[in-house]
């Protein structure tokens, strides 16, 4: 078994009680690689520290749209410095989130998103994009940077939007919600996504798949997401696991 959880927030407070134990136990449960994306300067630092502590953990560094209030030059410079670390494989989690009323204004989110995209291009790193209820603006912004590559995390856009991104060489991330009964768009998006562009994510401690919905998520529940995708694509779960592991390595350029 070799599972790659390409998006899990082990730096989050949800793991304060048992973070090191959970992370240490992952390889024996078949989870051989994890990327932990930061959501602000502090959590990016913590993600890097976890990547230093565990050979199977890599970090991404960035400022999440919901946490971007007050982002200034100094914050971007700190992200730039953290991104030079050997185990940092992407800039993320960055993007736009128009869902929460009290998030920073759209224009400011867009400015912080663009600054971090430019940082990724300068450092030749892929990006991990968070797009919640901001599909039109997220797509328009990434298409302004034709050489930009990365993953749309927990992709929730339309099949048409997926098509645009796939044409540009992007990967799409699939998470626990694809196991929920009301998942409508996800099977349509999966149907048009080539096998070599699918990555799997937990977004732990959030988005726990059925049958553990409601509990804290961790990478050991990722097989439920892999099984659902395998069913939709008409291949075995083993094959889906192998393919998504390779895709994660390609996306984050891991040997
Ligand atoms: Ni996330």
Boltz pocket constraint, residues with backbone or C-beta under 6 A from the ligand:
constraints:
  - pocket:
      binder: B
      contacts: [[A, 7], [A, 9], [A, 37], [A, 93], [A, 153], [A, 203]]
      max_distance: 6.0
